[in-house]
Amino acid sequence: DGLSLGSTETGLDYFKKHPGGFAEGICGVTDHWDDFLEEKNIKKNSLAACIEIYKFLLEKHDGNKRKAIIDYKGIKSKQNLWIVDKVLDTKKQIKAVK
């Protein structure tokens, strides 16, 4: 999950600056998650951050992967739901390589 989120968020670029400056790093993590990640002793700019945030959102949405990804990505418009499919497709591709 961390790889699929990171690759679709930034192309796995640890130095990525997101438009508007609200998020940065490999997973596009915002400051909103600082305390959560610090409590878990996880670096903000890491694949582990992607995984922990996704796991939290997955639990919040009762295991619904689509809702967790929508929340993670901050998707507000139905026009951007293609991003969810991109993440899920990327995850399938990564699993196929294993």
C-alpha positions in Angstrom: 0.0 0.0 0.0 2.8 2.4 0.8 4.4 1.8 -2.6 1.2 2.3 -4.5 0.3 5.5 -2.6 3.8 6.9 -2.9 4.2 6.1 -6.5 0.9 7.7 -7.5 1.4 10.6 -5.2 5.0 11.6 -6.2 6.5 8.9 -8.4 8.5 7.9 -5.3 10.2 11.2 -5.2 11.4 11.9 -1.6 12.0 15.6 -2.5 8.6 16.3 -4.2 7.0 19.7 -3.4 3.3 19.6 -4.0 1.4 22.5 -5.6 0.4 25.1 -3.0 3.0 23.9 -0.6 0.5 22.1 1.7 2.2 18.7 1.4 5.6 17.3 0.7 7.8 14.3 0.4 7.3 10.8 -1.0 3.7 10.4 0.3 2.5 13.9 0.1 1.9 14.0 3.8 0.5 17.3 5.3 1.3 18.8 8.7 -2.1 17.5 9.9 -0.4 14.1 10.4 2.7 15.3 12.3 1.5 14.4 15.8 0.1 11.0 14.6 3.4 10.1 13.0 5.5 11.4 15.9 3.5 9.3 18.3 4.4 6.2 16.2 8.0 7.3 15.9 7.7 7.4 12.0 9.4 9.9 9.8 7.0 12.0 7.9 8.9 11.6 4.6 8.8 7.8 4.4 6.9 4.9 2.9 6.2 3.9 6.5 4.2 7.2 6.8 2.1 6.2 3.8 1.4 2.8 5.3 0.4 4.0 8.8 -1.8 6.8 7.5 -3.5 4.5 5.1 -4.0 1.8 7.8 -5.6 4.5 10.0 -7.9 5.6 7.3 -8.7 2.1 6.3 -9.8 1.4 9.9 -11.7 4.7 10.0 -13.7 3.6 6.9 -14.3 0.1 8.1 -12.0 -1.5 5.6 -13.3 0.3 2.6 -10.2 0.8 0.4 -11.8 3.2 -2.0 -13.0 5.5 0.9 -9.6 5.3 2.6 -7.8 6.3 -0.6 -10.3 9.1 -1.3 -9.6 10.4 2.2 -5.8 10.0 1.9 -5.7 11.8 -1.4 -8.2 14.5 -0.3 -10.4 13.9 -3.3 -13.4 16.2 -3.3 -14.6 16.0 -6.9 -16.1 12.9 -8.6 -14.0 14.0 -11.6 -10.9 12.9 -9.6 -12.1 9.5 -8.7 -9.9 8.0 -11.4 -7.0 8.6 -9.0 -8.5 5.8 -6.7 -8.5 3.4 -9.6 -4.9 4.4 -10.4 -3.8 3.6 -6.9 -5.6 0.2 -6.9 -4.2 -0.7 -10.3 -0.7 0.2 -9.2 -1.2 -2.0 -6.1 -2.2 -4.9 -8.4 0.9 -4.4 -10.6 3.2 -4.3 -7.6 1.7 -7.5 -6.2 2.1 -9.2 -9.6 5.8 -8.5 -9.5 6.2 -10.2 -6.1 
